[in-house]
């Protein structure tokens, strides 16, 4: 067997350290150290599963296609949170898991229809999935299925069944997650040539696990208040793609292959006498799907296609949701093309079209404000956004607009807003990044460095965080030497010293075999 590349070997070793097992191919090189298998004893604990998930995320967040779009993340959270609550109500999600797991949802900038659950409660959703589903109920069906893989700890159970090879297999899978869309050859190389078939075969969940995720996912979906037609509708989409010999646009089928038993079971769950009727697409969902399509590729040709659709195909006779989607995507395309007049005209038309739908209107108002920001009019952005800020997307956009205004007073307001937000959401990486920018603009270099360090902490980059805290220590010493370190600065310096000691201790623990 060919040895993996240095980058892959580094990832495999990192995952192995997290899991407490030496990967195949590296065990022989480290035969002097016997690392215990996480399958030993009572199997993988929820804490070990969370740690394995964090090790995978540490790699994923550095990829260019990893995304945190506040608008789409907020939308996914309106689905994810009810599903989690329903899983608790049904007894599927135990208190130990609820407390120990991350329950983070993130986006992957990829046109393919896919979603995947990682150990420890992390879930990735491709933009292509959001773009293709017809309703939030269909999207919820995929998320409910993936949530059930997590609550039933299927990866941990695979580890117990297959032994020490699982971390190695998971490493190959995760490296392939983002490589596959760019180059099938690259994805194959990740699987290391001759072992690819074996790896792929063992990565797929068992049929029993898939049926369990279907059954529990369906119940969770219904308990959360979603229309069961959406679950069946998503199955029909996948079934059609499977029949058409999926050409790679539906990688979800490769990790979750359909069987006649699964299809028949899902159809029977509608109940006797009930026939499938596709759910009507809400205006809000149509706009979110349009946003996903616009974000999938920023290339000039793709933006031109979106604006062409609006200019050539828009008609008052189309359903409102369809028109709203075309206008939303058109605004994003015009803005990217710097066609300000057309972007503003389309925005105005969109606001008028959706004014009677509160959820859609809120999304359109956010888009109007962000359009002004992207057209380099931060004051108009703040005016369009208004004073009432409640959800994450609006808080982040308001802060971005204040920063882009380059005014000291607005920078202070931005810093204060981020401080309040982070008090309740301490693991929000974007908020820490914006906080660092705001503090830099305000002239508070010491706190800015610590905020930047915290940004790296929540992205599992302990080395980067340590480097910034050491730089902050040096700055504090310099300020003290110059007599510029006031009482608040001294308190901040103490916090920096404490955080640095804590992270250095954590780093040593991560590097130790378990």
Secondary structure as the mmCIF struct_conf table of DSSP 4:
data_model
#
loop_
_struct_conf.conf_type_id
_struct_conf.id
_struct_conf.beg_label_comp_id
_struct_conf.beg_label_asym_id
_struct_conf.beg_label_seq_id
_struct_conf.end_label_comp_id
_struct_conf.end_label_asym_id
_struct_conf.end_label_seq_id
HELX_LH_PP_P HELX_LH_PP_P1 UNK A 2 UNK A 5
HELX_RH_AL_P HELX_RH_AL_P1 UNK A 6 UNK A 19
TURN_TY1_P TURN_TY1_P1 UNK A 20 UNK A 20
HELX_LH_PP_P HELX_LH_PP_P2 UNK A 22 UNK A 23
TURN_TY1_P TURN_TY1_P2 UNK A 24 UNK A 27
HELX_RH_3T_P HELX_RH_3T_P1 UNK A 28 UNK A 30
TURN_TY1_P TURN_TY1_P3 UNK A 31 UNK A 32
BEND BEND1 UNK A 33 UNK A 33
HELX_LH_PP_P HELX_LH_PP_P3 UNK A 35 UNK A 37
TURN_TY1_P TURN_TY1_P4 UNK A 38 UNK A 39
BEND BEND2 UNK A 40 UNK A 40
TURN_TY1_P TURN_TY1_P5 UNK A 41 UNK A 42
HELX_RH_AL_P HELX_RH_AL_P2 UNK A 46 UNK A 60
TURN_TY1_P TURN_TY1_P6 UNK A 61 UNK A 62
BEND BEND3 UNK A 63 UNK A 63
TURN_TY1_P TURN_TY1_P7 UNK A 64 UNK A 65
STRN STRN1 UNK A 66 UNK A 67
HELX_RH_AL_P HELX_RH_AL_P3 UNK A 70 UNK A 89
TURN_TY1_P TURN_TY1_P8 UNK A 90 UNK A 91
BEND BEND4 UNK A 93 UNK A 93
HELX_RH_AL_P HELX_RH_AL_P4 UNK A 95 UNK A 100
BEND BEND5 UNK A 101 UNK A 101
STRN STRN2 UNK A 104 UNK A 108
BEND BEND6 UNK A 111 UNK A 112
STRN STRN3 UNK A 115 UNK A 118
TURN_TY1_P TURN_TY1_P9 UNK A 119 UNK A 121
STRN STRN4 UNK A 122 UNK A 126
HELX_RH_AL_P HELX_RH_AL_P5 UNK A 127 UNK A 132
BEND BEND7 UNK A 134 UNK A 135
HELX_RH_AL_P HELX_RH_AL_P6 UNK A 136 UNK A 151
TURN_TY1_P TURN_TY1_P10 UNK A 152 UNK A 153
HELX_RH_AL_P HELX_RH_AL_P7 UNK A 154 UNK A 162
HELX_RH_3T_P HELX_RH_3T_P2 UNK A 163 UNK A 165
HELX_RH_AL_P HELX_RH_AL_P8 UNK A 166 UNK A 179
TURN_TY1_P TURN_TY1_P11 UNK A 180 UNK A 182
HELX_RH_AL_P HELX_RH_AL_P9 UNK A 184 UNK A 190
TURN_TY1_P TURN_TY1_P12 UNK A 191 UNK A 192
HELX_RH_3T_P HELX_RH_3T_P3 UNK A 193 UNK A 195
HELX_RH_AL_P HELX_RH_AL_P10 UNK A 196 UNK A 203
BEND BEND8 UNK A 204 UNK A 204
HELX_LH_PP_P HELX_LH_PP_P4 UNK A 205 UNK A 206
HELX_RH_AL_P HELX_RH_AL_P11 UNK A 207 UNK A 223
TURN_TY1_P TURN_TY1_P13 UNK A 224 UNK A 225
HELX_RH_AL_P HELX_RH_AL_P12 UNK A 228 UNK A 243
TURN_TY1_P TURN_TY1_P14 UNK A 244 UNK A 245
BEND BEND9 UNK A 248 UNK A 249
TURN_TY1_P TURN_TY1_P15 UNK A 251 UNK A 251
HELX_RH_AL_P HELX_RH_AL_P13 UNK A 252 UNK A 255
BEND BEND10 UNK A 256 UNK A 256
HELX_RH_AL_P HELX_RH_AL_P14 UNK A 260 UNK A 268
TURN_TY1_P TURN_TY1_P16 UNK A 269 UNK A 270
TURN_TY1_P TURN_TY1_P17 UNK A 272 UNK A 273
HELX_LH_PP_P HELX_LH_PP_P5 UNK A 278 UNK A 282
HELX_RH_AL_P HELX_RH_AL_P15 UNK A 283 UNK A 296
HELX_RH_AL_P HELX_RH_AL_P16 UNK A 300 UNK A 313
TURN_TY1_P TURN_TY1_P18 UNK A 316 UNK A 317
BEND BEND11 UNK A 318 UNK A 318
HELX_RH_AL_P HELX_RH_AL_P17 UNK A 320 UNK A 336
TURN_TY1_P TURN_TY1_P19 UNK A 337 UNK A 338
HELX_RH_AL_P HELX_RH_AL_P18 UNK A 340 UNK A 353
TURN_TY1_P TURN_TY1_P20 UNK A 354 UNK A 356
HELX_RH_AL_P HELX_RH_AL_P19 UNK A 358 UNK A 374
TURN_TY1_P TURN_TY1_P21 UNK A 375 UNK A 376
HELX_RH_AL_P HELX_RH_AL_P20 UNK A 378 UNK A 385
BEND BEND12 UNK A 387 UNK A 387
BEND BEND13 UNK A 391 UNK A 391
HELX_RH_AL_P HELX_RH_AL_P21 UNK A 392 UNK A 404
TURN_TY1_P TURN_TY1_P22 UNK A 405 UNK A 406
HELX_RH_AL_P HELX_RH_AL_P22 UNK A 408 UNK A 424
TURN_TY1_P TURN_TY1_P23 UNK A 426 UNK A 427
HELX_RH_AL_P HELX_RH_AL_P23 UNK A 429 UNK A 441
TURN_TY1_P TURN_TY1_P24 UNK A 442 UNK A 443
HELX_RH_AL_P HELX_RH_AL_P24 UNK A 445 UNK A 458
TURN_TY1_P TURN_TY1_P25 UNK A 459 UNK A 460
HELX_RH_AL_P HELX_RH_AL_P25 UNK A 462 UNK A 481
TURN_TY1_P TURN_TY1_P26 UNK A 482 UNK A 483
HELX_RH_AL_P HELX_RH_AL_P26 UNK A 487 UNK A 511
BEND BEND14 UNK A 512 UNK A 512
#
